Amino acid sequence: MSGIDTLPPLREVISDHGLTARKSLGQNFLLDLNLTAKIARSAGDLTECDVLEIGPGPGGLTRGLLAEGARHVLAIEKDARCLAALAEIAAAYPGRLEVIEGDALAIDPLTHLTPPIKIAANLPYNVGTELLVRWLTPPTWPPFWETLTLMFQREVAERIVAQPGSKAYGRLAILAQWRTEAKIALSLPPQAFTPPPKVSSAVVHLAALKEPRYPADPKTLERVVAKAFNQRRKMLRAALKGLAPDLEDRLIASGIQPTDRAETVSLEQFCALARNVKAG
């Protein structure tokens, strides 16, 4: 019996179901149920929420979310080997866990969820950033989710919360901080996982703002930021060449010097530049 429910410890579950982590699926299992419960708590009050979980694996975080009172958990799992272990959790929490086998990049979860919705996941390393960018760039804002509580490699987590002037500052920081309040909630050493990854991990909590921090057209902002950071070592007058015929004037009008580099430009300045570029 584990400390958070009447189900067996995760090591026993993994052994019973032959669940060795697969590198091809970006799997690193978190076995300490005290830690998974701590991650679930960092998502806030779950009692009135549906929760979307991607890549539950043997169900450590799933059990944490349910034990913390999540109204309904929708778990999307690509690895069919994990389904039997997840079925045991569903039986222990009747009517509160739904498991879908498939690729999270290809499944629309909204038909299975009722707002308010939170997303919590120990994301597979190979799709984590792509999923985050999708959640941050929906066609309309605010998004279907209220908060994201996501585990990443520490390096990716630092890129999400990075400030101008740091090496980690880039496109991911702009996308995240424009529309959310982002913070690192928890850090985890490699030894917390089976098998231990080569890098440390961190849990990032992102709360959706009702409106973006500064006005800007999303597609224009994405285009400007992607172009600026694609050649981050170049001055912006060179990195953004071709963006507008009178580029230097638009940079100056946005409070940016043409000789500045992307990593020194604030979110507010990028939004001003996106408005000036959009203005034609």
PyRosetta script that sets phi, psi and omega in degrees:
from pyrosetta import init, pose_from_sequence

init()
pose = pose_from_sequence("MSGIDTLPPLREVISDHGLTARKSLGQNFLLDLNLTAKIARSAGDLTECDVLEIGPGPGGLTRGLLAEGARHVLAIEKDARCLAALAEIAAAYPGRLEVIEGDALAIDPLTHLTPPIKIAANLPYNVGTELLVRWLTPPTWPPFWETLTLMFQREVAERIVAQPGSKAYGRLAILAQWRTEAKIALSLPPQAFTPPPKVSSAVVHLAALKEPRYPADPKTLERVVAKAFNQRRKMLRAALKGLAPDLEDRLIASGIQPTDRAETVSLEQFCALARNVKAG")
pose.set_psi(1, 138.4)
pose.set_omega(1, -179.5)
pose.set_phi(2, -93.2)
pose.set_psi(2, 175.5)
pose.set_omega(2, -177.0)
pose.set_phi(3, -77.3)
pose.set_psi(3, -18.2)
pose.set_omega(3, -174.3)
pose.set_phi(4, -108.1)
pose.set_psi(4, -14.7)
pose.set_omega(4, 178.0)
pose.set_phi(5, -159.6)
pose.set_psi(5, -173.5)
pose.set_omega(5, -176.1)
pose.set_phi(6, -92.7)
pose.set_psi(6, 4.6)
pose.set_omega(6, 179.6)
pose.set_phi(7, -79.6)
pose.set_psi(7, 161.6)
pose.set_omega(7, -178.3)
pose.set_phi(8, -67.5)
pose.set_psi(8, 159.8)
pose.set_omega(8, 173.4)
pose.set_phi(9, -58.8)
pose.set_psi(9, 153.9)
pose.set_omega(9, -174.3)
pose.set_phi(10, -64.7)
pose.set_psi(10, -34.7)
pose.set_omega(10, 178.4)
pose.set_phi(11, -59.2)
pose.set_psi(11, -39.7)
pose.set_omega(11, 179.2)
pose.set_phi(12, -67.2)
pose.set_psi(12, -41.9)
pose.set_omega(12, 178.5)
pose.set_phi(13, -60.9)
pose.set_psi(13, -46.0)
pose.set_omega(13, -179.0)
pose.set_phi(14, -63.5)
pose.set_psi(14, -41.4)
pose.set_omega(14, 178.7)
pose.set_phi(15, -65.5)
pose.set_psi(15, -46.2)
pose.set_omega(15, -177.2)
pose.set_phi(16, -62.8)
pose.set_psi(16, -34.7)
pose.set_omega(16, -175.9)
pose.set_phi(17, -102.7)
pose.set_psi(17, 4.5)
pose.set_omega(17, 177.8)
pose.set_phi(18, 61.6)
pose.set_psi(18, 43.5)
pose.set_omega(18, -173.2)
pose.set_phi(19, -96.2)
pose.set_psi(19, 69.8)
pose.set_omega(19, 172.1)
pose.set_phi(20, -73.7)
pose.set_psi(20, 135.7)
pose.set_omega(20, -177.8)
pose.set_phi(21, -65.5)
pose.set_psi(21, 138.8)
pose.set_omega(21, -179.4)
pose.set_phi(22, -107.7)
pose.set_psi(22, 124.7)
pose.set_omega(22, -179.7)
pose.set_phi(23, -63.2)
pose.set_psi(23, -34.5)
pose.set_omega(23, -178.2)
pose.set_phi(24, -62.6)
pose.set_psi(24, -23.1)
pose.set_omega(24, 179.0)
pose.set_phi(25, -101.7)
pose.set_psi(25, 7.1)
pose.set_omega(25, -179.7)
pose.set_phi(26, 65.3)
pose.set_psi(26, 31.6)
pose.set_omega(26, -173.0)
pose.set_phi(27, -89.7)
pose.set_psi(27, 131.4)
pose.set_omega(27, 166.0)
pose.set_phi(28, -140.8)
pose.set_psi(28, 112.7)
pose.set_omega(28, -172.5)
pose.set_phi(29, -84.8)
pose.set_psi(29, 135.1)
pose.set_omega(29, 176.1)
pose.set_phi(30, -97.4)
pose.set_psi(30, 115.0)
pose.set_omega(30, -169.2)
pose.set_phi(31, -98.9)
pose.set_psi(31, -15.4)
pose.set_omega(31, -176.8)
pose.set_phi(32, -83.7)
pose.set_psi(32, 107.8)
pose.set_omega(32, -177.2)
pose.set_phi(33, -67.1)
pose.set_psi(33, -23.0)
pose.set_omega(33, 173.3)
pose.set_phi(34, -66.1)
pose.set_psi(34, -38.0)
pose.set_omega(34, 178.3)
pose.set_phi(35, -70.6)
pose.set_psi(35, -42.2)
pose.set_omega(35, -179.8)
pose.set_phi(36, -65.1)
pose.set_psi(36, -34.9)
pose.set_omega(36, 176.2)
pose.set_phi(37, -66.9)
pose.set_psi(37, -36.3)
pose.set_omega(37, 178.3)
pose.set_phi(38, -65.3)
pose.set_psi(38, -40.3)
pose.set_omega(38, 176.8)
pose.set_phi(39, -63.5)
pose.set_psi(39, -44.2)
pose.set_omega(39, 178.9)
pose.set_phi(40, -59.8)
pose.set_psi(40, -41.1)
pose.set_omega(40, 179.7)
pose.set_phi(41, -65.7)
pose.set_psi(41, -31.5)
pose.set_omega(41, -179.6)
pose.set_phi(42, -69.7)
pose.set_psi(42, -11.7)
pose.set_omega(42, 175.2)
pose.set_phi(43, -80.2)
pose.set_psi(43, -6.7)
pose.set_omega(43, 179.6)
pose.set_phi(44, 91.1)
pose.set_psi(44, -165.3)
pose.set_omega(44, -178.4)
pose.set_phi(45, -70.2)
pose.set_psi(45, 119.8)
pose.set_omega(45, -176.7)
pose.set_phi(46, -104.1)
pose.set_psi(46, -3.7)
pose.set_omega(46, -167.6)
pose.set_phi(47, -64.0)
pose.set_psi(47, -26.5)
pose.set_omega(47, -180.0)
pose.set_phi(48, -109.6)
pose.set_psi(48, 17.9)
pose.set_omega(48, -171.9)
pose.set_phi(49, -121.2)
pose.set_psi(49, 150.3)
pose.set_omega(49, 162.2)
pose.set_phi(50, -89.5)
pose.set_psi(50, 143.7)
pose.set_omega(50, -178.3)
pose.set_phi(51, -123.6)
pose.set_psi(51, 130.8)
pose.set_omega(51, 173.6)
pose.set_phi(52, -96.8)
pose.set_psi(52, 125.4)
pose.set_omega(52, 176.9)
pose.set_phi(53, -121.2)
pose.set_psi(53, 131.6)
pose.set_omega(53, 178.8)
pose.set_phi(54, -107.5)
pose.set_psi(54, 132.2)
pose.set_omega(54, 176.6)
pose.set_phi(55, 64.7)
pose.set_psi(55, 56.7)
pose.set_omega(55, -177.4)
pose.set_phi(56, -68.5)
pose.set_psi(56, -20.5)
pose.set_omega(56, -178.8)
pose.set_phi(57, 59.1)
pose.set_psi(57, -131.9)
pose.set_omega(57, -179.7)
pose.set_phi(58, -75.6)
pose.set_psi(58, -4.2)
pose.set_omega(58, 171.2)
pose.set_phi(59, 98.9)
pose.set_psi(59, 21.3)
pose.set_omega(59, 179.5)
pose.set_phi(60, -61.5)
pose.set_psi(60, -53.0)
pose.set_omega(60, 178.7)
pose.set_phi(61, -68.8)
pose.set_psi(61, -35.5)
pose.set_omega(61, 177.9)
pose.set_phi(62, -54.9)
pose.set_psi(62, -46.5)
pose.set_omega(62, 179.9)
pose.set_phi(63, -65.3)
pose.set_psi(63, -37.5)
pose.set_omega(63, 177.0)
pose.set_phi(64, -62.8)
pose.set_psi(64, -43.9)
pose.set_omega(64, -179.3)
pose.set_phi(65, -63.7)
pose.set_psi(65, -43.5)
pose.set_omega(65, -179.8)
pose.set_phi(66, -68.8)
pose.set_psi(66, -41.5)
pose.set_omega(66, 178.9)
pose.set_phi(67, -64.6)
pose.set_psi(67, -30.0)
pose.set_omega(67, 178.0)
pose.set_phi(68, -82.5)
pose.set_psi(68, 2.3)
pose.set_omega(68, 170.1)
pose.set_phi(69, 99.1)
pose.set_psi(69, 13.7)
pose.set_omega(69, 179.0)
pose.set_phi(70, -53.3)
pose.set_psi(70, 133.1)
pose.set_omega(70, -178.0)
pose.set_phi(71, -61.6)
pose.set_psi(71, -44.0)
pose.set_omega(71, -177.3)
pose.set_phi(72, -155.6)
pose.set_psi(72, 133.3)
pose.set_omega(72, 177.0)
pose.set_phi(73, -115.6)
pose.set_psi(73, 126.3)
pose.set_omega(73, 171.8)
pose.set_phi(74, -105.2)
pose.set_psi(74, 114.5)
pose.set_omega(74, -177.9)
pose.set_phi(75, -109.1)
pose.set_psi(75, 124.7)
pose.set_omega(75, 178.6)
pose.set_phi(76, -106.8)
pose.set_psi(76, 118.6)
pose.set_omega(76, -174.0)
pose.set_phi(77, -128.9)
pose.set_psi(77, 126.2)
pose.set_omega(77, -178.9)
pose.set_phi(78, -83.1)
pose.set_psi(78, -26.6)
pose.set_omega(78, -173.6)
pose.set_phi(79, -90.1)
pose.set_psi(79, 106.5)
pose.set_omega(79, -176.4)
pose.set_phi(80, -60.6)
pose.set_psi(80, -23.9)
pose.set_omega(80, 179.8)
pose.set_phi(81, -61.6)
pose.set_psi(81, -25.1)
pose.set_omega(81, -175.4)
pose.set_phi(82, -85.8)
pose.set_psi(82, -11.0)
pose.set_omega(82, -170.6)
pose.set_phi(83, -63.8)
pose.set_psi(83, -37.7)
pose.set_omega(83, -179.5)
pose.set_phi(84, -64.6)
pose.set_psi(84, -41.7)
pose.set_omega(84, 178.6)
pose.set_phi(85, -64.5)
pose.set_psi(85, -39.8)
pose.set_omega(85, 179.2)
pose.set_phi(86, -68.3)
pose.set_psi(86, -33.2)
pose.set_omega(86, 177.4)
pose.set_phi(87, -63.9)
pose.set_psi(87, -34.9)
pose.set_omega(87, 177.6)
pose.set_phi(88, -65.6)
pose.set_psi(88, -37.0)
pose.set_omega(88, 177.2)
pose.set_phi(89, -67.2)
pose.set_psi(89, -43.1)
pose.set_omega(89, 179.3)
pose.set_phi(90, -58.8)
pose.set_psi(90, -37.5)
pose.set_omega(90, 179.6)
pose.set_phi(91, -69.0)
pose.set_psi(91, -30.8)
pose.set_omega(91, -179.5)
pose.set_phi(92, -79.1)
pose.set_psi(92, -20.0)
pose.set_omega(92, 178.9)
pose.set_phi(93, -125.5)
pose.set_psi(93, 72.1)
pose.set_omega(93, -170.9)
pose.set_phi(94, -54.0)
pose.set_psi(94, 129.1)
pose.set_omega(94, 174.6)
pose.set_phi(95, 75.7)
pose.set_psi(95, 3.2)
pose.set_omega(95, -175.0)
pose.set_phi(96, -111.9)
pose.set_psi(96, -11.6)
pose.set_omega(96, 179.3)
pose.set_phi(97, -123.3)
pose.set_psi(97, 126.5)
pose.set_omega(97, 174.3)
pose.set_phi(98, -119.5)
pose.set_psi(98, 129.2)
pose.set_omega(98, -178.3)
pose.set_phi(99, -114.5)
pose.set_psi(99, 131.1)
pose.set_omega(99, 175.5)
pose.set_phi(100, -117.9)
pose.set_psi(100, 127.1)
pose.set_omega(100, 175.5)
pose.set_phi(101, -85.6)
pose.set_psi(101, 126.9)
pose.set_omega(101, 178.1)
pose.set_phi(102, 157.7)
pose.set_psi(102, -176.3)
pose.set_omega(102, -177.1)
pose.set_phi(103, -91.4)
pose.set_psi(103, 121.2)
pose.set_omega(103, -178.4)
pose.set_phi(104, -60.3)
pose.set_psi(104, -26.1)
pose.set_omega(104, 179.3)
pose.set_phi(105, -72.9)
pose.set_psi(105, -17.1)
pose.set_omega(105, -174.6)
pose.set_phi(106, -112.6)
pose.set_psi(106, -2.4)
pose.set_omega(106, -174.4)
pose.set_phi(107, -109.3)
pose.set_psi(107, 133.5)
pose.set_omega(107, 172.7)
pose.set_phi(108, -91.1)
pose.set_psi(108, 111.6)
pose.set_omega(108, -174.7)
pose.set_phi(109, -82.0)
pose.set_psi(109, -10.3)
pose.set_omega(109, -166.9)
pose.set_phi(110, -66.7)
pose.set_psi(110, -26.1)
pose.set_omega(110, 178.5)
pose.set_phi(111, -71.1)
pose.set_psi(111, -11.7)
pose.set_omega(111, -177.8)
pose.set_phi(112, -106.8)
pose.set_psi(112, 0.5)
pose.set_omega(112, -172.6)
pose.set_phi(113, -126.2)
pose.set_psi(113, 148.2)
pose.set_omega(113, 177.1)
pose.set_phi(114, -120.4)
pose.set_psi(114, 127.2)
pose.set_omega(114, 179.1)
pose.set_phi(115, -60.7)
pose.set_psi(115, 155.0)
pose.set_omega(115, -2.9)
pose.set_phi(116, -72.6)
pose.set_psi(116, 147.0)
pose.set_omega(116, -174.3)
pose.set_phi(117, -122.3)
pose.set_psi(117, 134.5)
pose.set_omega(117, 171.4)
pose.set_phi(118, -120.8)
pose.set_psi(118, 153.1)
pose.set_omega(118, 176.3)
pose.set_phi(119, -114.5)
pose.set_psi(119, 130.6)
pose.set_omega(119, 178.1)
pose.set_phi(120, -140.1)
pose.set_psi(120, 129.0)
pose.set_omega(120, -176.0)
pose.set_phi(121, -163.4)
pose.set_psi(121, 144.1)
pose.set_omega(121, 163.9)
pose.set_phi(122, -90.8)
pose.set_psi(122, 87.5)
pose.set_omega(122, -168.5)
pose.set_phi(123, -67.0)
pose.set_psi(123, 137.5)
pose.set_omega(123, 171.2)
pose.set_phi(124, -55.5)
pose.set_psi(124, 132.6)
pose.set_omega(124, -174.3)
pose.set_phi(125, -56.5)
pose.set_psi(125, -30.6)
pose.set_omega(125, -172.5)
pose.set_phi(126, -80.0)
pose.set_psi(126, -10.3)
pose.set_omega(126, 179.0)
pose.set_phi(127, -129.2)
pose.set_psi(127, 0.8)
pose.set_omega(127, -172.9)
pose.set_phi(128, -57.5)
pose.set_psi(128, -51.4)
pose.set_omega(128, -176.7)
pose.set_phi(129, -66.0)
pose.set_psi(129, -40.1)
pose.set_omega(129, 179.6)
pose.set_phi(130, -61.7)
pose.set_psi(130, -42.9)
pose.set_omega(130, 177.6)
pose.set_phi(131, -63.7)
pose.set_psi(131, -43.4)
pose.set_omega(131, 179.9)
pose.set_phi(132, -59.2)
pose.set_psi(132, -47.0)
pose.set_omega(132, -179.6)
pose.set_phi(133, -60.8)
pose.set_psi(133, -40.1)
pose.set_omega(133, 176.7)
pose.set_phi(134, -60.1)
pose.set_psi(134, -45.4)
pose.set_omega(134, -177.7)
pose.set_phi(135, -67.8)
pose.set_psi(135, -27.7)
pose.set_omega(135, -179.1)
pose.set_phi(136, -85.6)
pose.set_psi(136, -13.2)
pose.set_omega(136, -174.7)
pose.set_phi(137, -127.1)
pose.set_psi(137, 52.0)
pose.set_omega(137, 177.8)
pose.set_phi(138, -73.1)
pose.set_psi(138, 166.1)
pose.set_omega(138, 179.8)
pose.set_phi(139, -62.2)
pose.set_psi(139, -32.0)
pose.set_omega(139, 179.0)
pose.set_phi(140, -130.7)
pose.set_psi(140, 155.0)
pose.set_omega(140, 178.9)
pose.set_phi(141, -130.9)
pose.set_psi(141, 140.5)
pose.set_omega(141, 5.2)
pose.set_phi(142, -69.1)
pose.set_psi(142, 158.7)
pose.set_omega(142, -176.0)
pose.set_phi(143, -80.9)
pose.set_psi(143, -179.1)
pose.set_omega(143, 179.9)
pose.set_phi(144, -73.0)
pose.set_psi(144, -17.2)
pose.set_omega(144, -177.0)
pose.set_phi(145, -105.0)
pose.set_psi(145, 153.2)
pose.set_omega(145, 176.9)
pose.set_phi(146, -93.1)
pose.set_psi(146, -42.4)
pose.set_omega(146, 179.3)
pose.set_phi(147, -141.2)
pose.set_psi(147, 155.8)
pose.set_omega(147, 171.4)
pose.set_phi(148, -119.4)
pose.set_psi(148, 128.6)
pose.set_omega(148, 174.3)
pose.set_phi(149, -124.8)
pose.set_psi(149, 103.9)
pose.set_omega(149, -164.8)
pose.set_phi(150, -132.0)
pose.set_psi(150, 138.5)
pose.set_omega(150, 175.2)
pose.set_phi(151, -94.1)
pose.set_psi(151, 131.6)
pose.set_omega(151, 177.6)
pose.set_phi(152, -133.5)
pose.set_psi(152, 169.1)
pose.set_omega(152, 164.5)
pose.set_phi(153, -59.2)
pose.set_psi(153, 144.9)
pose.set_omega(153, -176.8)
pose.set_phi(154, -53.4)
pose.set_psi(154, -38.8)
pose.set_omega(154, -178.5)
pose.set_phi(155, -60.5)
pose.set_psi(155, -42.1)
pose.set_omega(155, 179.2)
pose.set_phi(156, -68.2)
pose.set_psi(156, -42.4)
pose.set_omega(156, 178.2)
pose.set_phi(157, -57.7)
pose.set_psi(157, -41.6)
pose.set_omega(157, -179.4)
pose.set_phi(158, -68.0)
pose.set_psi(158, -31.4)
pose.set_omega(158, 176.8)
pose.set_phi(159, -68.2)
pose.set_psi(159, -32.2)
pose.set_omega(159, -178.7)
pose.set_phi(160, -68.7)
pose.set_psi(160, -38.0)
pose.set_omega(160, -175.2)
pose.set_phi(161, -101.8)
pose.set_psi(161, 4.8)
pose.set_omega(161, -173.8)
pose.set_phi(162, -62.9)
pose.set_psi(162, 149.7)
pose.set_omega(162, 177.8)
pose.set_phi(163, -108.4)
pose.set_psi(163, 157.9)
pose.set_omega(163, 179.2)
pose.set_phi(164, -53.9)
pose.set_psi(164, 143.1)
pose.set_omega(164, 179.2)
pose.set_phi(165, 96.9)
pose.set_psi(165, -11.6)
pose.set_omega(165, 178.9)
pose.set_phi(166, -100.1)
pose.set_psi(166, 156.3)
pose.set_omega(166, -179.5)
pose.set_phi(167, -66.3)
pose.set_psi(167, -26.6)
pose.set_omega(167, -178.4)
pose.set_phi(168, -78.3)
pose.set_psi(168, -14.7)
pose.set_omega(168, -176.1)
pose.set_phi(169, -70.7)
pose.set_psi(169, 129.2)
pose.set_omega(169, -179.0)
pose.set_phi(170, -171.9)
pose.set_psi(170, -155.0)
pose.set_omega(170, -174.9)
pose.set_phi(171, -57.0)
pose.set_psi(171, -41.9)
pose.set_omega(171, -177.1)
pose.set_phi(172, -63.8)
pose.set_psi(172, -40.0)
pose.set_omega(172, 178.2)
pose.set_phi(173, -62.5)
pose.set_psi(173, -43.5)
pose.set_omega(173, -179.5)
pose.set_phi(174, -63.7)
pose.set_psi(174, -49.2)
pose.set_omega(174, -178.7)
pose.set_phi(175, -59.7)
pose.set_psi(175, -42.7)
pose.set_omega(175, -176.7)
pose.set_phi(176, -72.6)
pose.set_psi(176, -46.7)
pose.set_omega(176, -171.7)
pose.set_phi(177, -80.7)
pose.set_psi(177, -17.1)
pose.set_omega(177, 177.1)
pose.set_phi(178, -66.4)
pose.set_psi(178, -37.5)
pose.set_omega(178, -172.3)
pose.set_phi(179, -120.4)
pose.set_psi(179, -1.8)
pose.set_omega(179, -178.7)
pose.set_phi(180, -138.8)
pose.set_psi(180, 164.6)
pose.set_omega(180, 168.0)
pose.set_phi(181, -97.5)
pose.set_psi(181, 112.7)
pose.set_omega(181, -172.3)
pose.set_phi(182, -114.5)
pose.set_psi(182, 136.2)
pose.set_omega(182, 176.8)
pose.set_phi(183, -151.0)
pose.set_psi(183, 154.7)
pose.set_omega(183, 172.8)
pose.set_phi(184, -84.5)
pose.set_psi(184, 120.3)
pose.set_omega(184, -175.1)
pose.set_phi(185, -93.4)
pose.set_psi(185, -25.6)
pose.set_omega(185, -169.7)
pose.set_phi(186, -163.0)
pose.set_psi(186, 140.7)
pose.set_omega(186, 174.4)
pose.set_phi(187, -115.7)
pose.set_psi(187, 143.0)
pose.set_omega(187, -177.9)
pose.set_phi(188, -132.6)
pose.set_psi(188, 135.1)
pose.set_omega(188, 178.4)
pose.set_phi(189, -79.3)
pose.set_psi(189, 161.4)
pose.set_omega(189, 178.4)
pose.set_phi(190, -54.8)
pose.set_psi(190, -33.0)
pose.set_omega(190, -175.4)
pose.set_phi(191, -66.1)
pose.set_psi(191, -12.8)
pose.set_omega(191, 179.6)
pose.set_phi(192, -74.2)
pose.set_psi(192, -12.8)
pose.set_omega(192, -173.1)
pose.set_phi(193, -113.0)
pose.set_psi(193, 159.1)
pose.set_omega(193, 171.1)
pose.set_phi(194, -126.7)
pose.set_psi(194, 120.0)
pose.set_omega(194, -11.6)
pose.set_phi(195, -71.1)
pose.set_psi(195, 157.5)
pose.set_omega(195, 179.3)
pose.set_phi(196, -66.5)
pose.set_psi(196, 126.5)
pose.set_omega(196, 174.9)
pose.set_phi(197, -70.7)
pose.set_psi(197, 170.9)
pose.set_omega(197, -178.3)
pose.set_phi(198, -80.8)
pose.set_psi(198, -9.2)
pose.set_omega(198, -176.1)
pose.set_phi(199, -128.3)
pose.set_psi(199, 161.9)
pose.set_omega(199, 174.3)
pose.set_phi(200, -75.5)
pose.set_psi(200, 162.6)
pose.set_omega(200, 180.0)
pose.set_phi(201, -123.6)
pose.set_psi(201, 165.0)
pose.set_omega(201, 177.0)
pose.set_phi(202, -150.5)
pose.set_psi(202, 148.2)
pose.set_omega(202, 175.6)
pose.set_phi(203, -97.7)
pose.set_psi(203, 126.7)
pose.set_omega(203, 178.7)
pose.set_phi(204, -108.7)
pose.set_psi(204, 134.6)
pose.set_omega(204, 176.5)
pose.set_phi(205, -110.8)
pose.set_psi(205, 123.4)
pose.set_omega(205, 179.4)
pose.set_phi(206, -122.5)
pose.set_psi(206, 121.5)
pose.set_omega(206, 178.4)
pose.set_phi(207, -105.6)
pose.set_psi(207, 125.0)
pose.set_omega(207, -177.4)
pose.set_phi(208, -66.7)
pose.set_psi(208, 131.2)
pose.set_omega(208, 171.6)
pose.set_phi(209, -79.7)
pose.set_psi(209, 152.2)
pose.set_omega(209, 178.9)
pose.set_phi(210, -64.8)
pose.set_psi(210, -36.0)
pose.set_omega(210, 176.3)
pose.set_phi(211, -135.4)
pose.set_psi(211, 154.0)
pose.set_omega(211, 176.0)
pose.set_phi(212, -56.4)
pose.set_psi(212, 154.2)
pose.set_omega(212, -176.2)
pose.set_phi(213, -60.7)
pose.set_psi(213, -37.9)
pose.set_omega(213, 178.9)
pose.set_phi(214, -136.1)
pose.set_psi(214, 147.0)
pose.set_omega(214, -179.9)
pose.set_phi(215, -68.0)
pose.set_psi(215, 137.6)
pose.set_omega(215, 175.2)
pose.set_phi(216, -172.2)
pose.set_psi(216, 150.3)
pose.set_omega(216, 173.5)
pose.set_phi(217, -75.5)
pose.set_psi(217, 124.5)
pose.set_omega(217, -173.5)
pose.set_phi(218, -55.9)
pose.set_psi(218, -46.3)
pose.set_omega(218, -176.9)
pose.set_phi(219, -66.9)
pose.set_psi(219, -37.8)
pose.set_omega(219, 178.1)
pose.set_phi(220, -66.7)
pose.set_psi(220, -43.5)
pose.set_omega(220, 179.2)
pose.set_phi(221, -61.5)
pose.set_psi(221, -45.1)
pose.set_omega(221, 178.9)
pose.set_phi(222, -59.8)
pose.set_psi(222, -41.4)
pose.set_omega(222, -178.6)
pose.set_phi(223, -66.1)
pose.set_psi(223, -44.7)
pose.set_omega(223, -179.6)
pose.set_phi(224, -62.7)
pose.set_psi(224, -46.9)
pose.set_omega(224, -176.4)
pose.set_phi(225, -67.5)
pose.set_psi(225, -43.2)
pose.set_omega(225, 179.6)
pose.set_phi(226, -61.0)
pose.set_psi(226, -43.2)
pose.set_omega(226, -179.1)
pose.set_phi(227, -67.8)
pose.set_psi(227, -39.7)
pose.set_omega(227, -178.5)
pose.set_phi(228, -65.0)
pose.set_psi(228, -43.3)
pose.set_omega(228, -175.9)
pose.set_phi(229, -87.7)
pose.set_psi(229, -11.2)
pose.set_omega(229, 176.8)
pose.set_phi(230, -64.2)
pose.set_psi(230, -29.4)
pose.set_omega(230, 176.3)
pose.set_phi(231, -130.2)
pose.set_psi(231, 62.5)
pose.set_omega(231, -168.4)
pose.set_phi(232, -64.1)
pose.set_psi(232, -20.5)
pose.set_omega(232, -179.2)
pose.set_phi(233, -84.0)
pose.set_psi(233, -12.2)
pose.set_omega(233, -179.8)
pose.set_phi(234, -86.2)
pose.set_psi(234, 153.8)
pose.set_omega(234, 170.6)
pose.set_phi(235, -64.3)
pose.set_psi(235, 151.4)
pose.set_omega(235, -173.4)
pose.set_phi(236, -65.0)
pose.set_psi(236, -29.2)
pose.set_omega(236, 178.5)
pose.set_phi(237, -63.9)
pose.set_psi(237, -25.5)
pose.set_omega(237, 175.8)
pose.set_phi(238, -91.5)
pose.set_psi(238, -44.3)
pose.set_omega(238, -177.2)
pose.set_phi(239, -63.4)
pose.set_psi(239, -33.1)
pose.set_omega(239, -177.0)
pose.set_phi(240, -101.6)
pose.set_psi(240, 14.8)
pose.set_omega(240, -178.9)
pose.set_phi(241, -54.7)
pose.set_psi(241, 132.0)
pose.set_omega(241, 179.4)
pose.set_phi(242, 92.0)
pose.set_psi(242, -7.0)
pose.set_omega(242, -178.7)
pose.set_phi(243, -70.1)
pose.set_psi(243, -36.0)
pose.set_omega(243, 178.2)
pose.set_phi(244, -155.4)
pose.set_psi(244, 149.1)
pose.set_omega(244, -176.9)
pose.set_phi(245, -64.7)
pose.set_psi(245, -35.3)
pose.set_omega(245, 179.3)
pose.set_phi(246, -109.1)
pose.set_psi(246, 52.2)
pose.set_omega(246, -171.5)
pose.set_phi(247, -55.4)
pose.set_psi(247, -46.2)
pose.set_omega(247, -175.1)
pose.set_phi(248, -62.4)
pose.set_psi(248, -38.9)
pose.set_omega(248, 178.5)
pose.set_phi(249, -63.8)
pose.set_psi(249, -40.1)
pose.set_omega(249, -178.7)
pose.set_phi(250, -70.3)
pose.set_psi(250, -35.6)
pose.set_omega(250, 174.9)
pose.set_phi(251, -61.2)
pose.set_psi(251, -48.1)
pose.set_omega(251, -178.3)
pose.set_phi(252, -63.7)
pose.set_psi(252, -40.1)
pose.set_omega(252, 178.2)
pose.set_phi(253, -63.7)
pose.set_psi(253, -21.8)
pose.set_omega(253, 179.5)
pose.set_phi(254, -93.7)
pose.set_psi(254, 4.5)
pose.set_omega(254, -179.4)
pose.set_phi(255, 81.3)
pose.set_psi(255, 21.1)
pose.set_omega(255, -177.6)
pose.set_phi(256, -118.1)
pose.set_psi(256, 134.7)
pose.set_omega(256, 174.5)
pose.set_phi(257, -82.4)
pose.set_psi(257, 138.4)
pose.set_omega(257, 179.1)
pose.set_phi(258, -57.8)
pose.set_psi(258, -22.1)
pose.set_omega(258, 179.8)
pose.set_phi(259, -88.9)
pose.set_psi(259, -4.0)
pose.set_omega(259, 176.9)
pose.set_phi(260, -67.2)
pose.set_psi(260, 156.7)
pose.set_omega(260, 173.0)
pose.set_phi(261, -108.0)
pose.set_psi(261, 156.7)
pose.set_omega(261, -172.5)
pose.set_phi(262, -54.5)
pose.set_psi(262, -38.6)
pose.set_omega(262, -173.0)
pose.set_phi(263, -71.2)
pose.set_psi(263, -7.6)
pose.set_omega(263, 177.8)
pose.set_phi(264, -101.5)
pose.set_psi(264, -4.9)
pose.set_omega(264, -174.4)
pose.set_phi(265, -90.4)
pose.set_psi(265, 130.4)
pose.set_omega(265, -177.1)
pose.set_phi(266, -77.0)
pose.set_psi(266, 163.9)
pose.set_omega(266, 175.5)
pose.set_phi(267, -56.7)
pose.set_psi(267, -44.7)
pose.set_omega(267, -179.4)
pose.set_phi(268, -60.5)
pose.set_psi(268, -40.4)
pose.set_omega(268, 179.4)
pose.set_phi(269, -68.6)
pose.set_psi(269, -39.7)
pose.set_omega(269, 177.1)
pose.set_phi(270, -62.4)
pose.set_psi(270, -39.3)
pose.set_omega(270, 178.7)
pose.set_phi(271, -66.2)
pose.set_psi(271, -39.9)
pose.set_omega(271, 177.3)
pose.set_phi(272, -62.8)
pose.set_psi(272, -41.6)
pose.set_omega(272, 178.9)
pose.set_phi(273, -65.4)
pose.set_psi(273, -41.1)
pose.set_omega(273, 178.2)
pose.set_phi(274, -60.4)
pose.set_psi(274, -39.6)
pose.set_omega(274, 177.5)
pose.set_phi(275, -65.1)
pose.set_psi(275, -41.7)
pose.set_omega(275, -178.6)
pose.set_phi(276, -68.9)
pose.set_psi(276, -34.0)
pose.set_omega(276, 177.1)
pose.set_phi(277, -71.4)
pose.set_psi(277, -42.5)
pose.set_omega(277, -179.2)
pose.set_phi(278, -63.8)
pose.set_psi(278, -31.1)
pose.set_omega(278, -177.3)
pose.set_phi(279, -64.4)
pose.set_psi(279, -15.0)
pose.set_omega(279, 175.1)
pose.set_phi(280, 88.7)
pose.dump_pdb("model.pdb")
